[in-house]
């Protein structure tokens, strides 16, 4: 006799694990890939250029989100993408020791990135279908926390593991292969778990593909209304340029920490980078974001905008100090990175809330998808050239350039209009 699939489950049984599965692949593709390639001897120019292309699936994510809605259920897409992600991690692990490792691993990172972006679409939609409205509000913090835990585990614990294996006699390639095999096993375990743990909501079904009411037609109407608004130039400028400096900086932090002091870096080990950037920095980033959300709820976004803009950009100057003073104290390096990451988390709250404000209205979901795509484009384009700029200027000159690159962030903040009451409880 065929057993009926559960229409509902306790959210604690699947919401935390779903967002662990969502966070880890993104961090592996965007951040850990940089550390991997740096340890394998790839140049900063190539690292920044090729790993920045991995943003592309998130840039064009809004364009294929209607197809995820129209074909099969979101539950199907979630488990299918987790299977593909597990296989992608395993393929990266297998090809790291290969002579042409850069070409092969990058191809599998591409598959990973597209699968991860598709998983994001399905998971975020499934969250709204699998929970009642009151549960959605109650678990919004849970999903955020477990997404952040996945980030810390991926660029903190796993990087420390790879570094520990390096010090235990494993070659760099072998150490990272073992790490990716472990991650593949974890992702495949999540796939097996979610096959049974995810509920089967009655509303989780393909949307009708009738021309008059299709998801693609809705997206097209939403797309047109988004770009027809009067303030669209200021909105686009803010989305694209607010993180202009940070988009470049984020690709070069790990190489700077890893490069030997003879090349201008701080000469940290892989494990130390996992602690400094992947753990301490990630926790500071999360703390900054939590504080940012709390203070905005008290006084509104407009009240805190310029403080957040300053917090986002001015701490970038700490890397000028690090590149010139070259401190050997791990405590000093941890404190400096934590300060910059805390400021980034605090300042990014303004960006996140402004996106929500802009996307309110009839086509809220479509507009938010478009906004996140533009946000990813704003990270992708500046990051592509960051490695080349660094190799031309050296780390000290590059970080001075980063400080200059914060100027557009201040300019676009002055261009936008914000309701004084927005964000306030």
Secondary structure, DSSP 8 states (H G I E B T S, - for coil): ------S---GGGTHHHHHHHHHHHHHIIIIIHHHHHHHTT--HHHHHHHHHGGGHHHHSHHHHHHHHHHSS-HHHHHHHHHHHHHHHHHHHHHHTTSTTHHHHHHHHHHHHHHHHHHHHHHHHHHHHHHS-HHHHHHHHHHHHHHHHHHHHIIIIIHHHHHHHHHHTT--HHHHHHHHHHHHHHHHHHHHHHHHHHS---TT-S-----TTT-HHHHHHHHHHHHHHSTTHHHHHHHHHHTTHHHHHHHHHHHHHHHS-GGGTS----HHHHHHIIIIIHHHHHHHHHHHHHHHHHHH-HHHHHHHHHHHHHGGGGHHHHHHHH----HHHHHHHHHHHHHHHHHHHHHHHHHHHHHT-STTHHHHHHHHHHHHHHHHHHHHHTHHHHHHHHHHHHHHHHHHHHTHHHHHHHHH----TTTT--
